[in-house]
């Protein structure tokens, strides 16, 4: 007696895309690195909400390999499909731009990693680069 049929094997599960993604890092601000506030603010990380709902970034952190840490203070609500830019220097926080308040550059031009963690400390996304053109899409 012969038995026929096939055994269906499921495809491996794909890791779900993070709710908030690091979508761009401008690690080498244009021009001379003179630590002016304009130069510091040209160094930034862009985060984008990939979910269908608004996400509150309160107490989330963004950090580099050397453990320089930016913490989102208060309610920072990022709507579906929207982005927020975290600039290294000083400025007035808005829905589209947040300011680290640093007087020094954070992101290394020769290579670094940006880590995004939620309020519980869970790694949500990361973006690494080596020396290159001054910015990277993640």
Buried (B, 14 or more C-beta within 10 A) or exposed (E): EEEEEEEEEEEEEEEEEBBBBBBBBBBBBEEEBEBEBEBBBBBBBBBBBBBEEEBEBBBBBBBBEEEBEBBBEEEBEBEEEBBBBBBBBEBEBEEEBBBBEBEEBBBBBEEBBBBBBBEEEEEBBBBBBEEEEBBBEB
